[in-house]
Amino acid sequence: ASAEAPVVEEIELEAQQAMAIYDSAMVTDMGAVMAQNFELLHKRIRGQASGVPFAVYYNWSDNAPIHFRVAVPVAEEMRESGVVTSYERPAGKALKAVCKGNYDGLAALHNEMDLYMAEHHLKLRGKGVYEEYVVGPADSPDSNDWITFVVYPVADSLQP
């Protein structure tokens, strides 16, 4: 039996202020590096989070470093310190799909998003795609409970 195709919806993103860490890692080290960076961010903002944590991916490769930014939304900009910097996710049109369960399904979902964009003649806006970790390992030890939103900012004008 084949898996059901994900539902991709068009949404309007609001600008979102966050504190973030930019980093890179090989795919095999991503989980550990991201966990370490999120831990550092949470210590730095000390309970001032105003939304769910997210990551911005600028490239993907199985044999070269992946460049990414992990971020935690905050209600107002905080002072930058060391590797923790201010970041604003821009507002605008985007596509969103939901991954339920462990992170093994994310690669297939990203492929589906790419296919949807090609079929609808959409182009990415900006340089990154987002994963919002609505429920993750810090919230539930049971990966069946995890919920991740995959968000692709897209250009306003559609060119066939």
PAZAPA-4460 file (N, C-alpha, C; in steps of 0.05 Angstrom, whole numbers, plus 32768, in hexadecimal, padded with zeros to 4 digits):
% residues 160
    n_x    n_y    n_z   ca_x   ca_y   ca_z    c_x    c_y    c_z   seq   type   mol
   8011   7FE8   8000   8000   8000   8000   8012   8019   8000     1      A     A
   800B   802C   7FEF   801B   8045   7FEE   8011   8059   8003     2      S     A
   8023   8069   800C   801B   807E   8020   800A   8093   8012     3      A     A
   7FF9   809F   8022   7FE7   80B4   8018   7FF8   80CD   8013     4      E     A
   7FF3   80DA   7FFD   8002   80F3   7FF7   7FFC   8108   800C     5      A     A
   8010   8118   8013   800B   812C   8028   7FF9   8142   801D     6      P     A
   7FEB   814F   802F   7FDB   8166   8028   7FED   817F   802A     7      V     A
   7FEF   818D   8014   7FFF   81A5   8012   7FEC   81BC   8011     8      V     A
   7FEF   81CF   8024   7FDD   81E6   8024   7FED   8200   8020     9      E     A
   7FE0   8213   8013   7FED   822D   800F   7FE5   823E   8027    10      E     A
   7FF9   824B   8033   7FF4   825B   804B   8002   8276   8048    11      I     A
   7FFC   8288   805A   8009   82A2   805C   8018   82A3   8076    12      E     A
   8032   82A5   8074   8043   82A6   808C   8044   82C3   8097    13      L     A
   8044   82C6   80B1   8049   82DF   80BD   8067   82E0   80C4    14      E     A
   8073   82F8   80C4   808F   82FB   80CC   8092   82F0   80E8    15      A     A
   80A8   82E4   80EE   80AC   82D8   8108   80C8   82DE   8112    16      Q     A
   80CA   82EC   8128   80E4   82F2   8135   80ED   82DA   8144    17      Q     A
   8107   82D3   8142   8112   82BC   8150   812F   82C0   8158    18      A     A
   8139   82B0   816A   8155   82AF   8170   815E   8294   8163    19      M     A
   8176   8295   8157   817E   827E   8147   819C   8279   8149    20      A     A
   81A3   8261   8140   81BF   8259   813D   81C2   824D   8120    21      I     A
   81D5   8259   8111   81DB   824F   80F6   81F2   823B   80F9    22      Y     A
   81F0   8224   80EB   8204   820F   80EE   8204   81FE   80D5    23      D     A
   8215   81EA   80D4   8215   81D6   80BF   821F   81BC   80CA    24      S     A
   8217   81A6   80BD   821E   818B   80C6   8219   8178   80AF    25      A     A
   8227   8162   80B0   8222   814C   809E   8207   813F   80A6    26      M     A
   81F9   8133   8093   81DF   8128   8098   81DF   8115   80B0    27      V     A
   81F5   8105   80B3   81F6   80F2   80C8   81F8   80FF   80E4    28      T     A
   8201   8118   80E5   8205   8126   80FE   81EF   813B   8104    29      D     A
   81DC   813E   80F1   81C8   8153   80F4   81B8   8152   810E    30      M     A
   81AE   813B   8115   819D   8138   812D   81AC   8142   8146    31      G     A
   81C4   8139   814A   81D4   8141   8161   81DB   815E   8162    32      A     A
   81E3   8169   814B   81EA   8186   8149   81D1   8197   814E    33      V     A
   81BB   8190   8141   81A2   819F   8145   8199   819E   8162    34      M     A
   819A   8187   816F   8192   8184   818B   81A3   8196   819D    35      A     A
   81BD   8196   8198   81D0   81A6   81A8   81C9   81C4   81A4    36      Q     A
   81C4   81CC   818B   81BE   81E8   8186   81A4   81F1   8192    37      N     A
   818F   81E0   8190   8176   81E7   819C   8178   81E9   81BA    38      F     A
   8188   81D7   81C6   818D   81D8   81E3   819A   81F3   81EB    39      E     A
   81AE   81FB   81DC   81BB   8215   81E1   81A8   822C   81DE    40      L     A
   8197   822B   81C9   8183   8241   81C5   816F   8242   81DC    41      L     A
   8165   822C   81E5   8152   822C   81FB   815E   8236   8214    42      H     A
   8177   8230   8219   8185   823B   8231   8188   8259   822E    43      K     A
   818E   8263   8216   8192   827F   8212   8178   828F   8214    44      R     A
   8162   8285   820B   8149   8295   820B   8139   8290   8225    45      I     A
   8141   827C   8235   8136   8277   824F   8117   827B   8251    46      R     A
   8108   826B   8243   80EB   826B   8246   80DD   8282   8237    47      G     A
   80EB   8291   8227   80DE   82A7   8219   80D5   82A0   81FC    48      Q     A
   80D3   8286   81F7   80CA   827D   81DC   80AD   8286   81D8    49      A     A
   80A7   828E   81C0   808C   8297   81B9   807F   8286   81A3    50      S     A
   808B   826F   819D   8081   825E   8188   8091   8244   8188    51      G     A
   808B   8233   8174   8099   8219   8172   80B4   821D   8165    52      V     A
   80C8   820D   816E   80E2   820E   8161   80E1   8205   8144    53      P     A
   80F4   8210   8134   80F5   8209   8118   8111   8208   810E    54      F     A
   8115   81FD   80F7   812F   81FD   80E9   812B   8206   80CD    55      A     A
   813F   8214   80C3   8140   821D   80A7   8157   820D   8099    56      V     A
   8150   81FF   8084   8164   81F0   8075   816B   81FF   805B    57      Y     A
   8185   8203   8057   818E   8212   803F   8198   8200   8029    58      Y     A
   819D   81E7   802F   81A5   81D4   801B   81A1   81B8   8027    59      N     A
   81A2   81A4   8016   81A1   8188   8020   81B4   8177   800F    60      W     A
   81C4   8167   801D   81D7   8156   800F   81DE   813E   8020    61      S     A
   81E1   8127   8013   81EA   810F   8022   8208   810E   8026    62      D     A
   8217   811E   8017   8234   811C   8018   8242   8137   801A    63      N     A
   8235   814B   8023   8241   8166   8029   8232   8172   8041    64      A     A
   823F   8185   804E   8232   8192   8065   8217   819F   805D    65      P     A
   8204   819B   806F   81E9   81A8   806C   81EA   81C1   807D    66      I     A
   81E3   81D8   8071   81E2   81F1   807F   81C6   81F6   8088    67      H     A
   81C3   81FE   80A2   81A9   8201   80AD   81AA   8216   80C4    68      F     A
   8192   821E   80CC   818F   8230   80E3   8179   8224   80F5    69      R     A
   817F   8221   810E   816A   8219   8121   8161   8233   812F    70      V     A
   8147   8235   8135   813D   824D   8140   8126   8248   8153    71      A     A
   8122   825B   8166   810C   825A   8178   80FF   8276   8178    72      V     A
   80E5   8278   8171   80D8   8292   8170   80D8   82A0   818C    73      P     A
   80DB   82BA   818B   80D9   82CA   81A3   80C7   82E2   819E    74      V     A
   80B9   82EC   81B2   80A6   8302   81AF   80B4   831B   81A6    75      A     A
   80CC   8320   81B1   80DB   8338   81A9   80F8   8330   81A7    76      E     A
   8106   833F   8196   8122   833A   8191   8132   833B   81AB    77      E     A
   8145   8328   81AE   8156   8326   81C5   8172   832D   81BC    78      M     A
   8183   8332   81D0   819F   8338   81CA   81AD   831F   81BF    79      R     A
   81BD   8323   81AA   81CC   830D   819E   81E4   8307   81B1    80      E     A
   81EC   82EE   81B1   8202   82E7   81C2   8210   82CE   81B7    81      S     A
   822A   82D0   81B0   8239   82BA   81A5   822C   82B0   818B    82      G     A
   8226   8296   818A   821A   828B   8171   81FC   8290   816F    83      V     A
   81F0   829A   8184   81D3   829F   8184   81CE   82BB   8178    84      V     A
   81C0   82BB   8161   81BA   82D4   8153   819D   82D8   814F    85      T     A
   8196   82F0   8148   817A   82F7   8142   8174   82EE   8126    86      S     A
   815B   82E5   8122   8153   82DC   8107   8135   82E3   8104    87      Y     A
   812E   82EC   80EC   8112   82F1   80E7   8109   82E0   80CF    88      E     A
   80F6   82CF   80D4   80EA   82C0   80BD   80D7   82D3   80AF    89      R     A
   80DB   82D7   8095   80CB   82EA   8087   80AE   82E1   8082    90      P     A
   809C   82F5   8080   8080   82EF   807A   807E   82E9   805C    91      A     A
   8067   82DD   8055   8061   82D9   8039   8053   82BE   8034    92      G     A
   804E   82BA   801A   8041   82A1   8011   8053   8289   8016    93      K     A
   8046   8273   801E   8056   825A   8022   8044   8242   801E    94      A     A
   8051   822B   801B   8044   8211   801A   804A   8203   8035    95      L     A
   8036   81F4   803F   803A   81E6   8058   802F   81CA   8056    96      K     A
   803E   81B6   8061   8034   819B   8063   803C   8191   807F    97      A     A
   802F   817B   8088   8034   8171   80A3   8040   8155   80A1    98      V     A
   8054   8151   80B2   8060   8137   80B6   8059   812E   80D2    99      C     A
   804B   8117   80D4   8044   810C   80EE   8056   80F3   80F3   100      K     A
   8061   80F1   810A   8072   80DB   8111   8090   80E2   8110   101      G     A
   80A1   80CE   8110   80BE   80D3   8112   80C8   80E2   80F9   102      N     A
   80E0   80EC   80FA   80EB   80FD   80E5   80F3   80ED   80CC   103      Y     A
   80F0   80D3   80CC   80F7   80C3   80B4   80E5   80CB   809C   104      D     A
   80CD   80D5   80A1   80BB   80DD   808C   80C1   80F8   8080   105      G     A
   80D3   8107   808B   80D7   8123   8082   80E3   8124   8066   106      L     A
   80F6   8113   805F   8102   8113   8045   80ED   810F   802F   107      A     A
   80DC   80FC   8033   80C7   80F7   801F   80B4   810F   801D   108      A     A
   80AE   811B   8034   809C   8133   8033   80A9   814A   8025   109      L     A
   80C3   814E   8029   80D1   8163   8019   80D0   815D   7FFC   110      H     A
   80D3   8144   7FF4   80D1   813C   7FD8   80B6   8142   7FCD   111      N     A
   80A1   813D   7FDD   8085   8142   7FD4   8081   8161   7FD1   112      E     A
   808D   8170   7FE3   808A   818D   7FE1   8097   8197   7FC7   113      M     A
   80AF   818C   7FC1   80BD   8194   7FA8   80AB   818D   7F90   114      D     A
   809F   8176   7F90   808E   816D   7F7A   8075   8180   7F78   115      L     A
   8069   8186   7F8E   8052   8198   7F8E   805A   81B3   7F82   116      Y     A
   8071   81BE   7F8A   807A   81D7   7F7F   807E   81D6   7F61   117      M     A
   808A   81C0   7F57   808E   81BD   7F3A   8074   81BB   7F2C   118      A     A
   8061   81AB   7F36   8047   81A8   7F29   8037   81C1   7F28   119      E     A
   803B   81D3   7F3C   802C   81EC   7F3E   803C   8205   7F35   120      H     A
   8053   81FF   7F29   8065   8214   7F1E   806C   8229   7F33   121      H     A
   8073   8220   7F4B   807B   8232   7F61   8099   8232   7F64   122      L     A
   80A3   8248   7F6E   80C0   824B   7F73   80C4   8253   7F90   123      K     A
   80D9   8249   7F9C   80E0   8250   7FB8   80E5   826E   7FB9   124      L     A
   80DD   827A   7FCF   80E4   8296   7FD5   80F9   8295   7FEC   125      R     A
   810F   82A3   7FE7   8124   82A2   7FFB   8136   828A   7FF8   126      G     A
   8145   8284   800C   815A   8270   800A   8156   8257   801B   127      K     A
   8140   8255   8029   813D   823E   803B   8121   8233   803C   128      G     A
   811F   821A   8045   8105   820E   804B   8105   8208   8069   129      V     A
   80ED   8206   8074   80EA   8205   8091   80DE   81EB   809B   130      Y     A
   80E6   81E2   80B2   80D8   81CD   80C1   80D1   81D9   80DC   131      E     A
   80B8   81D8   80E3   80AF   81E2   80FE   80A9   81C9   810E   132      E     A
   80B5   81C7   8126   80B3   81AF   8137   809D   81B4   814C   133      Y     A
   8084   81AF   8143   806D   81B5   8154   806D   81A2   816D   134      V     A
   8072   8189   8168   8076   8175   817E   808E   8165   8176   135      V     A
   80A2   8163   8187   80BA   8155   8181   80C5   8146   8199   136      G     A
   80DE   813D   8198   80EA   812D   81AD   80E9   813A   81C8   137      P     A
   80EB   8155   81C9   80EB   8163   81E3   80CF   8163   81EF   138      A     A
   80BA   815E   81DE   809E   815F   81E8   8093   8143   81EE   139      D     A
   809D   812F   81DE   8093   8114   81E2   80A8   80FF   81DA   140      S     A
   80AD   80EC   81EB   80C0   80D7   81E4   80B5   80C4   81CE   141      P     A
   809B   80C4   81CA   808F   80B3   81B6   808F   80C1   819A   142      D     A
   809F   80B7   8188   80A1   80C5   816E   8087   80C4   815E   143      S     A
   8074   80B3   8166   805A   80B3   8158   804A   80CD   815E   144      N     A
   8052   80DB   8173   8044   80F4   817B   8050   810C   816D   145      D     A
   8067   8109   8160   8075   8120   8155   8066   812C   813D   146      W     A
   8066   8146   813C   8059   8155   8126   806C   816A   811C   147      I     A
   8072   816A   8102   8084   817D   80F6   8076   818A   80DE   148      T     A
   8076   81A4   80DD   806C   81B3   80C6   8084   81B8   80B3   149      F     A
   8081   81B2   809A   8094   81B8   8086   8089   81D0   8076   150      V     A
   8099   81E6   8075   8090   81FF   806A   80A3   8208   8054   151      V     A
   8098   820D   803C   80A8   8217   8026   809F   8233   801E   152      Y     A
   80AE   8248   8024   80A6   8263   801A   80A7   8263   7FFC   153      P     A
   8093   826E   7FEF   8092   826E   7FD2   808E   828B   7FC8   154      V     A
   8097   828F   7FAF   8095   82A9   7FA3   8077   82B0   7F9E   155      A     A
   8070   82C9   7FA0   8055   82D2   7F9C   804B   82CE   7F80   156      D     A
   805D   82D2   7F6C   8054   82CF   7F51   8059   82B3   7F47   157      S     A
   8046   82A7   7F3A   8048   828C   7F30   804F   828D   7F13   158      L     A
   8065   8281   7F0B   806D   8282   7EEF   806B   8266   7EE3   159      Q     A
   805A   8262   7ECF   8058   8247   7EC3   8070   8241   7EB2   160      P     A
***
